[in-house]
Amino acid sequence: MLSCLVYLRNSSPLPLIWYVVLHSFLMGVDGHVSQGPWFASVLTLKTSAPLRAEPKKKKKVDPRREQMVRERLKKKLKKLERVPPELIPIEDFTTPAKYMDETRVRGAAQLPFEESERRALLLKEWSRYKQTQHRAEMEAVGLAVEAQREALEELRLESEELYQAALRPDPLLFPFNHQGPSYTPPKAQYEAPEGKYNNITKVYTQ
Amino acid sequence: MAAPCSRMASRPIWQFITNVRRTGLKHTGVRQISLGSACRAATQTRSKTESVASPWKLYGAVCLQRLPVISQERNPIEDQFAELMHQMELERSLLSDHEQRLLEDSERMTRKQADNYDSDEEEADYGGQETITAQDQEDTWEQKLKHFQPALRDRDVGGTPLGSVERCLGDSLVLLVQQTVGKETIWLLPQAQWEAGETLRQTAERGLSSLPEADFKATFLGNTPCGVYRYTFPKEVRTERCVGAKVFFFKAFLSAGSASQKEPFLWVKKTELQGYLKPAYLEKVDRFILNL
């Protein structure tokens, strides 16, 4: 009986049965606890360490621990995966290797003196030609602006109402589209043939 | 706005004084009413004088331009410069695939003609095929080019009549019509007389659309006139009311249109305007027709 009491130290819900059994056993025939003070202290003994070592009692702690370990691993994986997306290469900016070949270099032409002189003189003449062209253009635009100013002046002298109507902007003018001059004139009633094509442009995804 | 107000204010007082002098003291009770009526009468007469005082007839005209369809021919200096640029670009460039092939072929030829020519070695490299040299290809291409006949750029070489829109595809052309002004029929830009209740741009549009047997689709460039031509009528026609006329020009670009050849239309370049327009008219019109 004493050995049983020793094992009842640090109790959990199950050993309550032991208490009840012990109490009834101690009560025995008399119906009241007639043992000495030592027994009373024994009743308050808690269960001992070996009883704690049962495998059933570890359910709460271990799953939590395992979960924590798994979460830490996942976080580490996420950090590794958080790589910035690769930049799409601009193919126009990379010189193809074909053109870095040394065999392709053209020999530097040795220009005779007359040729270089002719070139220098031609460049100067060209700049003079372009300058006169630019001046003529600026003058023409100036004249046109002056003509418009005069027209508005005369119109104002005529009637204020027409003048105000002339100053109003035209909302239907823009967007204004016009096909500029091409090298050859367009053919009348020309139907361009519908062609097939293979699109070989490289498409990058980030 | 201050000046007209003061004039307006001074008028009724003067009218009132004259009224009082005429009517005397009998109409003192009616003074207030007569002042009001005098005021209104003053404004009415003033507006009438304003509308009557403009002795100029207004016309709206349209300067319809057909923009160039093909690029212009190069000047001699432009030609020379273009050639120079092409040459310089060529000198600064790398060898192309075709040129490299030419070099390789010429090297191979020299190796074949050398004394220690090992045909087995060469053919092992190139697989024993009969290769077409780049030079041969060039020759065939040149032959093809000789046989090719390109179409003429400018379809008319001075052949189309002046009335056709298709002439001088490299320049911008202006539309001229023959209209009776006063007693004469002269060539001028299509115009119409202004009627009350429309803007001058609408007048110009009406002038264009009222041309007989011609449907031109034009886009007018804004509401503002680009030029004005003011002329006085000859003395016989001149009256107090109309001393002369003012023609306001509006610019428009031709977008689509067709005209029969019979009608008296002219599509002329800026340089040819001199042969058709009167000198004073031409002076004003020349300024806003840009040859750019």
Interface residues (C-beta under 8 A of the other chain):
Chain A: Y99 T103 R104 V105 R106 A108 A109 R119 L122 L123 E125 W126 Y129 E137 A140 V141 L143 A144 E146 A147 Q148 E150 A151 L152 E154 L155 L157 E158 S159 L162 A165 A166 L167 R168 P169 D170 L173 F176 H178 P181 S182 Y183 T184 P185 P186
Chain B: S54 W56 L58 L67 P68 V69 I70 S71 I77 Q80 F81 L84 E91 S93 L94 L95 Q100 A151 R153 D154 R155 L169 G170 T199 L200 R201 T219 F220 L221 G222 N223 T224 P225 C226 G227 V228 R230 K246 F248 F249 F253 K284 R287 F288 L290 N291 L292
